[in-house]
Amino acid sequence: MHISPRFLISGALARILKRPPSSRPGAVDPAYCYGVGIRHLAMAQKCGMAGVPKVVAELGVGRSLGAGLVFLLAGSEHLIALDERDFLERDRLLAMFDGLVELFRAGARPNTADNFPSFEPPKLLLTERVGELRADLERFVTTGHSRFITYLAPWQTGELPRADFLFSHAVLQQVRNLDKTWRDIAAIMSPGGYTTHQFDMTSFGTSKVWNGHWAYPEWAWKLGLAEEKGLYLNRQPFSGHVEHAKRHARVVWAAGVELDGGLKPSQLAKRWRSLNENDARTHGGFVVATPDESR
């Protein structure tokens, strides 16, 4: 069986000792966040979104607001930053902001060759409000108040502001209740808005095999997920994520990327043995959707 004894043991110890989860991992590198923000903007524009959205929301900002700050620097008027709880490392936000400004001023091209999906970066102009945005970010760091950023961690269903564009990057595979999350996404999107999501269906170190997380029986998976990292994976395959999106929005583009190797469906746990060959090989995916006006 392709399961990790360390994963199970650390989970059991965390449950017995009641260890609190550590802070959620997340990207704090300006170049990485620059590429993420531009990738989501480019994919939405490729599917019909015009220009830079006025109000943008990011779901699952983690330790950094970097990808959302890209939109403010490109001309968006407001950023709504959402997370399940407060993971934000405020002492690093100004360095992130300054690093992003340097990339904008240098006209840096994000890495497009090694990332999925491939895209052509749009030509972006740095906003004239750089000084105003930086001063506002300083105020946010010291007081928690901001004119340009609404930070909701956790966010409350029923009290969600509207956004013209919402995105998440390698987040929805860690959501416990996908239906509720997609209902909230649908509630946030303004009429005519867009939402983009990149998915990571790998095992996140829970197995030595990239798709080995599907080999765990339910009891073992629940035990391992109590580990001190605070990790949660819903283990949905890409087809499952697309299906959840279709229940609450109109999917206009969806594509997965397959990886050779890994386990075959016959080697997976009973719950996942019915996955088709494509789903079992799909380690990443991307979805672009708009509000379903018929609902």
RODO-902887 format. One record per residue (C-alpha): residue number from 1; residue in one letter; x, y, z. Coordinates in nm, 4 decimals, padded with zeros to 6 digits. Layout:
REM residues N
+-----+------+----------+----------+----------+
! pos ! code !       xx !       yy !       zz !
+-----+------+----------+----------+----------+
! NUM !    a !        X !        Y !        Z !
...
+-----+------+----------+----------+----------+
//
This chain:
REM residues 295
+-----+------+----------+----------+----------+
! pos ! code !       xx !       yy !       zz !
+-----+------+----------+----------+----------+
!   1 !    m !  00.0000 !  00.0000 !  00.0000 !
!   2 !    h !  00.1385 !  00.3404 ! -00.0974 !
!   3 !    i !  00.0764 !  00.5186 !  00.2314 !
!   4 !    s !  00.3202 !  00.6981 !  00.4578 !
!   5 !    p !  00.3662 !  00.5643 !  00.8148 !
!   6 !    r !  00.5031 !  00.9066 !  00.9148 !
!   7 !    f !  00.1817 !  01.0704 !  00.7953 !
!   8 !    l ! -00.0271 !  00.8383 !  01.0116 !
!   9 !    i !  00.2000 !  00.8571 !  01.3192 !
!  10 !    s !  00.2263 !  01.2364 !  01.3154 !
!  11 !    g ! -00.1507 !  01.2565 !  01.2755 !
!  12 !    a ! -00.2103 !  01.0277 !  01.5703 !
!  13 !    l !  00.0339 !  01.2238 !  01.7894 !
!  14 !    a ! -00.1293 !  01.5527 !  01.6959 !
!  15 !    r ! -00.4693 !  01.4145 !  01.7873 !
!  16 !    i ! -00.3455 !  01.2775 !  02.1236 !
!  17 !    l ! -00.1418 !  01.5877 !  02.2173 !
!  18 !    k ! -00.3997 !  01.8282 !  02.0698 !
!  19 !    r ! -00.1349 !  02.0246 !  01.8871 !
!  20 !    p ! -00.2620 !  02.3395 !  01.7197 !
!  21 !    p ! -00.2051 !  02.3554 !  01.3431 !
!  22 !    s !  00.0874 !  02.5641 !  01.2281 !
!  23 !    s !  00.0363 !  02.8653 !  01.0037 !
!  24 !    r ! -00.0788 !  02.7797 !  00.6583 !
!  25 !    p !  00.1955 !  02.7729 !  00.3940 !
!  26 !    g !  00.1812 !  03.0281 !  00.1179 !
!  27 !    a !  00.3941 !  03.2134 ! -00.1327 !
!  28 !    v !  00.5776 !  03.5222 ! -00.0076 !
!  29 !    d !  00.8003 !  03.5703 ! -00.3136 !
!  30 !    p !  00.7088 !  03.8782 ! -00.5230 !
!  31 !    a !  00.8072 !  03.7142 ! -00.8546 !
!  32 !    y !  00.5868 !  03.4137 ! -00.7820 !
!  33 !    c !  00.2886 !  03.6277 ! -00.6794 !
!  34 !    y !  00.3410 !  03.8512 ! -00.9833 !
!  35 !    g !  00.3131 !  03.5460 ! -01.2081 !
!  36 !    v !  00.0062 !  03.4123 ! -01.0261 !
!  37 !    g ! -00.1847 !  03.7392 ! -01.0462 !
!  38 !    i ! -00.1063 !  03.7942 ! -01.4134 !
!  39 !    r ! -00.1902 !  03.4320 ! -01.5010 !
!  40 !    h ! -00.5400 !  03.4610 ! -01.3548 !
!  41 !    l ! -00.5987 !  03.7990 ! -01.5180 !
!  42 !    a ! -00.4781 !  03.6688 ! -01.8548 !
!  43 !    m ! -00.6987 !  03.3583 ! -01.8407 !
!  44 !    a ! -01.0076 !  03.5629 ! -01.7524 !
!  45 !    q ! -00.9366 !  03.8055 ! -02.0339 !
!  46 !    k ! -00.8826 !  03.5151 ! -02.2729 !
!  47 !    c ! -01.2355 !  03.3988 ! -02.1872 !
!  48 !    g ! -01.3976 !  03.7376 ! -02.2359 !
!  49 !    m ! -01.3289 !  03.9625 ! -01.9372 !
!  50 !    a ! -01.2534 !  04.3158 ! -02.0489 !
!  51 !    g ! -00.9549 !  04.5016 ! -01.9034 !
!  52 !    v ! -00.8612 !  04.5054 ! -01.5361 !
!  53 !    p ! -01.1510 !  04.4408 ! -01.2946 !
!  54 !    k ! -01.2619 !  04.7306 ! -01.0759 !
!  55 !    v ! -01.3090 !  04.5164 ! -00.7641 !
!  56 !    v ! -01.1128 !  04.1931 ! -00.7292 !
!  57 !    a ! -01.1375 !  03.9202 ! -00.4653 !
!  58 !    e ! -00.8892 !  03.6468 ! -00.3776 !
!  59 !    l ! -01.0027 !  03.3350 ! -00.1938 !
!  60 !    g ! -00.7372 !  03.1824 !  00.0318 !
!  61 !    v ! -00.4724 !  03.4554 !  00.0491 !
!  62 !    g ! -00.2635 !  03.2649 !  00.3058 !
!  63 !    r !  00.0417 !  03.4459 !  00.4396 !
!  64 !    s !  00.0585 !  03.7054 !  00.1647 !
!  65 !    l ! -00.1654 !  03.9443 ! -00.0279 !
!  66 !    g !  00.0854 !  03.9399 ! -00.3141 !
!  67 !    a ! -00.1318 !  03.8137 ! -00.6004 !
!  68 !    g ! -00.4123 !  04.0512 ! -00.5038 !
!  69 !    l ! -00.1722 !  04.3455 ! -00.4809 !
!  70 !    v ! -00.0819 !  04.2799 ! -00.8451 !
!  71 !    f ! -00.4367 !  04.3823 ! -00.9389 !
!  72 !    l ! -00.4259 !  04.7017 ! -00.7301 !
!  73 !    l ! -00.0965 !  04.7968 ! -00.8959 !
!  74 !    a ! -00.2492 !  04.7255 ! -01.2373 !
!  75 !    g ! -00.5425 !  04.9585 ! -01.1733 !
!  76 !    s ! -00.8076 !  04.7741 ! -00.9715 !
!  77 !    e ! -00.9775 !  04.9997 ! -00.7180 !
!  78 !    h ! -01.0348 !  04.7538 ! -00.4351 !
!  79 !    l ! -00.9134 !  04.4135 ! -00.3141 !
!  80 !    i ! -01.1272 !  04.1753 ! -00.1087 !
!  81 !    a ! -00.8987 !  03.9216 !  00.0614 !
!  82 !    l ! -01.0719 !  03.6118 !  00.2003 !
!  83 !    d ! -00.9451 !  03.3222 !  00.4101 !
!  84 !    e ! -01.0735 !  03.0649 !  00.6579 !
!  85 !    r ! -00.8643 !  03.2275 !  00.9319 !
!  86 !    d ! -00.5909 !  03.4878 !  00.9692 !
!  87 !    f ! -00.2612 !  03.3545 !  00.8339 !
!  88 !    l ! -00.1329 !  03.6918 !  00.7160 !
!  89 !    e !  00.2315 !  03.7847 !  00.7843 !
!  90 !    r !  00.1860 !  04.1601 !  00.8045 !
!  91 !    d !  00.5514 !  04.2382 !  00.8671 !
!  92 !    r !  00.6350 !  04.1163 !  00.5138 !
!  93 !    l !  00.3620 !  04.2994 !  00.3222 !
!  94 !    l !  00.5568 !  04.6184 !  00.2476 !
!  95 !    a !  00.8532 !  04.4217 !  00.1133 !
!  96 !    m !  00.6112 !  04.2276 ! -00.1069 !
!  97 !    f !  00.4574 !  04.5511 ! -00.2329 !
!  98 !    d !  00.7967 !  04.7066 ! -00.3116 !
!  99 !    g !  00.9102 !  04.3911 ! -00.4912 !
! 100 !    l !  00.5981 !  04.3918 ! -00.7073 !
! 101 !    v !  00.6462 !  04.7592 ! -00.7953 !
! 102 !    e !  00.9996 !  04.6820 ! -00.9131 !
! 103 !    l !  00.8687 !  04.4033 ! -01.1371 !
! 104 !    f !  00.6047 !  04.6331 ! -01.2863 !
! 105 !    r !  00.8558 !  04.9109 ! -01.3504 !
! 106 !    a !  01.0990 !  04.6663 ! -01.5122 !
! 107 !    g !  00.8237 !  04.5344 ! -01.7388 !
! 108 !    a !  00.9098 !  04.1850 ! -01.6162 !
! 109 !    r !  00.7578 !  03.8960 ! -01.8046 !
! 110 !    p !  00.6166 !  03.6228 ! -01.5814 !
! 111 !    n !  00.7263 !  03.2669 ! -01.6393 !
! 112 !    t !  00.4821 !  03.1182 ! -01.8914 !
! 113 !    a !  00.6749 !  02.8222 ! -02.0307 !
! 114 !    d !  00.6817 !  02.5957 ! -01.7235 !
! 115 !    n !  00.3371 !  02.6688 ! -01.5856 !
! 116 !    f ! -00.0103 !  02.5449 ! -01.6658 !
! 117 !    p ! -00.2098 !  02.6792 ! -01.8321 !
! 118 !    s !  00.0009 !  02.8565 ! -02.0912 !
! 119 !    f ! -00.0994 !  03.2176 ! -02.1505 !
! 120 !    e !  00.0111 !  03.5386 ! -02.3138 !
! 121 !    p !  00.0673 !  03.8050 ! -02.0454 !
! 122 !    p ! -00.1398 !  04.1202 ! -02.1000 !
! 123 !    k !  00.0381 !  04.4529 ! -02.1223 !
! 124 !    l ! -00.0136 !  04.6194 ! -01.7866 !
! 125 !    l !  00.0582 !  04.9754 ! -01.6831 !
! 126 !    l !  00.1609 !  05.0549 ! -01.3278 !
! 127 !    t ! -00.1030 !  05.2660 ! -01.1576 !
! 128 !    e ! -00.0224 !  05.6287 ! -01.0768 !
! 129 !    r ! -00.1432 !  05.5667 ! -00.7212 !
! 130 !    v !  00.1661 !  05.3719 ! -00.6081 !
! 131 !    g !  00.2488 !  05.6158 ! -00.3284 !
! 132 !    e ! -00.1118 !  05.6304 ! -00.2105 !
! 133 !    l ! -00.1407 !  05.2507 ! -00.2151 !
! 134 !    r !  00.1821 !  05.2063 ! -00.0203 !
! 135 !    a !  00.0782 !  05.4563 !  00.2463 !
! 136 !    d ! -00.2560 !  05.2781 !  00.2752 !
! 137 !    l ! -00.0794 !  04.9415 !  00.3077 !
! 138 !    e !  00.1371 !  05.0826 !  00.5883 !
! 139 !    r ! -00.1816 !  05.1881 !  00.7650 !
! 140 !    f ! -00.3260 !  04.8389 !  00.7139 !
! 141 !    v ! -00.0118 !  04.6787 !  00.8617 !
! 142 !    t ! -00.0179 !  04.8985 !  01.1730 !
! 143 !    t ! -00.3916 !  04.9478 !  01.2340 !
! 144 !    g ! -00.5755 !  04.6883 !  01.0267 !
! 145 !    h ! -00.7666 !  04.9625 !  00.8457 !
! 146 !    s ! -00.7472 !  05.0248 !  00.4718 !
! 147 !    r ! -00.9309 !  05.2176 !  00.2006 !
! 148 !    f ! -00.8283 !  04.9741 ! -00.0704 !
! 149 !    i ! -00.8265 !  04.6343 !  00.1049 !
! 150 !    t ! -01.1076 !  04.4482 !  00.2791 !
! 151 !    y ! -00.9600 !  04.1551 !  00.4742 !
! 152 !    l ! -01.2106 !  03.8940 !  00.5918 !
! 153 !    a ! -01.0591 !  03.6014 !  00.7823 !
! 154 !    p ! -01.2783 !  03.4185 !  00.8394 !
! 155 !    w ! -01.5464 !  03.5443 !  00.6066 !
! 156 !    q ! -01.9128 !  03.5080 !  00.6974 !
! 157 !    t ! -02.1658 !  03.3710 !  00.4517 !
! 158 !    g ! -02.4420 !  03.6246 !  00.3953 !
! 159 !    e ! -02.2153 !  03.9241 !  00.4609 !
! 160 !    l ! -02.0046 !  03.9066 !  00.1482 !
! 161 !    p ! -01.9206 !  04.2115 ! -00.0652 !
! 162 !    r ! -01.9518 !  04.1913 ! -00.4441 !
! 163 !    a ! -01.6548 !  04.1665 ! -00.6788 !
! 164 !    d ! -01.6142 !  04.1860 ! -01.0549 !
! 165 !    f ! -01.3497 !  03.9132 ! -01.0458 !
! 166 !    l ! -01.2642 !  03.6406 ! -00.7937 !
! 167 !    f ! -00.9721 !  03.3993 ! -00.8117 !
! 168 !    s ! -00.7994 !  03.1295 ! -00.6095 !
! 169 !    h ! -00.4687 !  02.9549 ! -00.6653 !
! 170 !    a ! -00.4125 !  02.6007 ! -00.5346 !
! 171 !    v ! -00.6754 !  02.6561 ! -00.2641 !
! 172 !    l ! -00.9993 !  02.4717 ! -00.3438 !
! 173 !    q ! -00.8415 !  02.1274 ! -00.3010 !
! 174 !    q ! -00.8048 !  02.2223 !  00.0682 !
! 175 !    v ! -01.1657 !  02.3315 !  00.1199 !
! 176 !    r ! -01.3781 !  02.1145 !  00.3486 !
! 177 !    n ! -01.7197 !  02.2112 !  00.2107 !
! 178 !    l ! -01.6964 !  02.2721 ! -00.1624 !
! 179 !    d ! -02.0689 !  02.3308 ! -00.2144 !
! 180 !    k ! -02.0785 !  02.6031 !  00.0516 !
! 181 !    t ! -01.7621 !  02.7622 ! -00.0854 !
! 182 !    w ! -01.8997 !  02.7670 ! -00.4402 !
! 183 !    r ! -02.2262 !  02.9179 ! -00.3134 !
! 184 !    d ! -02.0192 !  03.1955 ! -00.1577 !
! 185 !    i ! -01.8208 !  03.2398 ! -00.4801 !
! 186 !    a ! -02.1469 !  03.2737 ! -00.6726 !
! 187 !    a ! -02.2744 !  03.5268 ! -00.4175 !
! 188 !    i ! -01.9583 !  03.7375 ! -00.4451 !
! 189 !    m ! -01.9520 !  03.7554 ! -00.8261 !
! 190 !    s ! -02.1212 !  04.0626 ! -00.9689 !
! 191 !    p ! -02.3457 !  04.0146 ! -01.2743 !
! 192 !    g ! -02.1159 !  03.9783 ! -01.5729 !
! 193 !    g ! -01.8219 !  03.8958 ! -01.3468 !
! 194 !    y ! -01.5610 !  03.6225 ! -01.3797 !
! 195 !    t ! -01.3954 !  03.3716 ! -01.1510 !
! 196 !    t ! -01.0790 !  03.1655 ! -01.2118 !
! 197 !    h ! -00.9342 !  02.8813 ! -01.0076 !
! 198 !    q ! -00.6179 !  02.6760 ! -01.0358 !
! 199 !    f ! -00.6174 !  02.3322 ! -00.8711 !
! 200 !    d ! -00.3423 !  02.1082 ! -00.7386 !
! 201 !    m ! -00.4530 !  01.7447 ! -00.7122 !
! 202 !    t ! -00.1195 !  01.6064 ! -00.5860 !
! 203 !    s ! -00.0658 !  01.4317 ! -00.2535 !
! 204 !    f !  00.1032 !  01.7299 ! -00.0793 !
! 205 !    g !  00.3667 !  01.5053 !  00.0768 !
! 206 !    t !  00.1178 !  01.2622 !  00.2293 !
! 207 !    s !  00.2604 !  00.9870 !  00.0066 !
! 208 !    k !  00.5822 !  00.9209 ! -00.1838 !
! 209 !    v !  00.3673 !  00.8842 ! -00.4961 !
! 210 !    w !  00.2198 !  01.2036 ! -00.6410 !
! 211 !    n ! -00.1348 !  01.0590 ! -00.6463 !
! 212 !    g ! -00.0871 !  00.8329 ! -00.3441 !
! 213 !    h ! -00.3395 !  01.0288 ! -00.1351 !
! 214 !    w ! -00.6100 !  00.8344 ! -00.3224 !
! 215 !    a ! -00.4638 !  00.5066 ! -00.1905 !
! 216 !    y ! -00.5570 !  00.5778 !  00.1736 !
! 217 !    p ! -00.8712 !  00.4129 !  00.3103 !
! 218 !    e ! -01.1034 !  00.6574 !  00.4853 !
! 219 !    w ! -00.9986 !  00.5668 !  00.8407 !
! 220 !    a ! -00.6293 !  00.6150 !  00.7645 !
! 221 !    w ! -00.6875 !  00.9423 !  00.5816 !
! 222 !    k ! -00.8875 !  01.0916 !  00.8689 !
! 223 !    l ! -00.6196 !  00.9853 !  01.1173 !
! 224 !    g ! -00.3349 !  01.1297 !  00.9112 !
! 225 !    l ! -00.5091 !  01.4616 !  00.8559 !
! 226 !    a ! -00.4884 !  01.5422 !  01.2266 !
! 227 !    e ! -00.1144 !  01.5977 !  01.1807 !
! 228 !    e !  00.0505 !  01.9076 !  01.3215 !
! 229 !    k !  00.0817 !  02.0770 !  00.9804 !
! 230 !    g ! -00.2891 !  02.1504 !  00.9897 !
! 231 !    l ! -00.3174 !  02.0071 !  00.6386 !
! 232 !    y ! -00.6556 !  01.9288 !  00.4897 !
! 233 !    l ! -00.7178 !  01.7855 !  00.1428 !
! 234 !    n ! -01.0651 !  01.7020 !  00.0160 !
! 235 !    r ! -00.9060 !  01.4596 ! -00.2362 !
! 236 !    q ! -01.1515 !  01.5568 ! -00.5088 !
! 237 !    p ! -01.0299 !  01.4715 ! -00.8598 !
! 238 !    f ! -01.0400 !  01.7424 ! -01.1235 !
! 239 !    s ! -01.3724 !  01.6161 ! -01.2614 !
! 240 !    g ! -01.5203 !  01.6568 ! -00.9131 !
! 241 !    h ! -01.4009 !  02.0169 ! -00.8900 !
! 242 !    v ! -01.5487 !  02.0957 ! -01.2315 !
! 243 !    e ! -01.8796 !  01.9377 ! -01.1291 !
! 244 !    h ! -01.8963 !  02.1516 ! -00.8125 !
! 245 !    a ! -01.8278 !  02.4620 ! -01.0214 !
! 246 !    k ! -02.1075 !  02.3731 ! -01.2654 !
! 247 !    r ! -02.3595 !  02.3454 ! -00.9815 !
! 248 !    h ! -02.3155 !  02.7118 ! -00.8932 !
! 249 !    a ! -02.1737 !  02.8908 ! -01.1986 !
! 250 !    r ! -02.1439 !  02.8722 ! -01.5762 !
! 251 !    v ! -01.8097 !  02.7108 ! -01.6605 !
! 252 !    v ! -01.6739 !  02.8682 ! -01.9790 !
! 253 !    w ! -01.3346 !  02.6931 ! -01.9857 !
! 254 !    a ! -01.1817 !  02.4019 ! -01.7988 !
! 255 !    a ! -00.8691 !  02.1982 ! -01.8649 !
! 256 !    g ! -00.6515 !  01.9580 ! -01.6719 !
! 257 !    v ! -00.2877 !  01.8607 ! -01.7084 !
! 258 !    e ! -00.1827 !  01.4976 ! -01.6773 !
! 259 !    l !  00.1309 !  01.3526 ! -01.5234 !
! 260 !    d !  00.2859 !  01.0210 ! -01.6225 !
! 261 !    g !  00.3599 !  00.7692 ! -01.3514 !
! 262 !    g !  00.1787 !  00.7383 ! -01.0235 !
! 263 !    l ! -00.0780 !  00.4792 ! -00.9228 !
! 264 !    k ! -00.3356 !  00.3239 ! -01.1533 !
! 265 !    p ! -00.7056 !  00.3295 ! -01.0558 !
! 266 !    s ! -00.6878 ! -00.0416 ! -00.9606 !
! 267 !    q ! -00.4244 !  00.0476 ! -00.6957 !
! 268 !    l ! -00.6349 !  00.3139 ! -00.5245 !
! 269 !    a ! -00.8530 !  00.2852 ! -00.2144 !
! 270 !    k ! -01.2074 !  00.1582 ! -00.2632 !
! 271 !    r ! -01.3612 !  00.5074 ! -00.2662 !
! 272 !    w ! -01.1398 !  00.6190 ! -00.5552 !
! 273 !    r ! -01.1034 !  00.2973 ! -00.7520 !
! 274 !    s ! -01.3746 !  00.4065 ! -00.9972 !
! 275 !    l ! -01.1690 !  00.7055 ! -01.1164 !
! 276 !    n ! -01.1058 !  00.6870 ! -01.4877 !
! 277 !    e ! -00.7504 !  00.6824 ! -01.6230 !
! 278 !    n ! -00.7583 !  01.0540 ! -01.7104 !
! 279 !    d ! -00.8720 !  01.1642 ! -01.3636 !
! 280 !    a ! -00.6155 !  00.9384 ! -01.1970 !
! 281 !    r ! -00.3389 !  01.1041 ! -01.4033 !
! 282 !    t ! -00.4620 !  01.4650 ! -01.3739 !
! 283 !    h ! -00.2460 !  01.6469 ! -01.1193 !
! 284 !    g ! -00.3474 !  02.0048 ! -01.2006 !
! 285 !    g ! -00.6366 !  02.1932 ! -01.3515 !
! 286 !    f ! -00.7809 !  02.5354 ! -01.4242 !
! 287 !    v ! -01.1398 !  02.6587 ! -01.4415 !
! 288 !    v ! -01.2862 !  02.9855 ! -01.5676 !
! 289 !    a ! -01.6516 !  03.0571 ! -01.4887 !
! 290 !    t ! -01.9098 !  03.3345 ! -01.4883 !
! 291 !    p ! -02.2343 !  03.3767 ! -01.2925 !
! 292 !    d ! -02.5156 !  03.1469 ! -01.3981 !
! 293 !    e ! -02.7843 !  03.4039 ! -01.4765 !
! 294 !    s ! -03.0497 !  03.1299 ! -01.5021 !
! 295 !    r ! -03.0349 !  03.0558 ! -01.1287 !
+-----+------+----------+----------+----------+
//
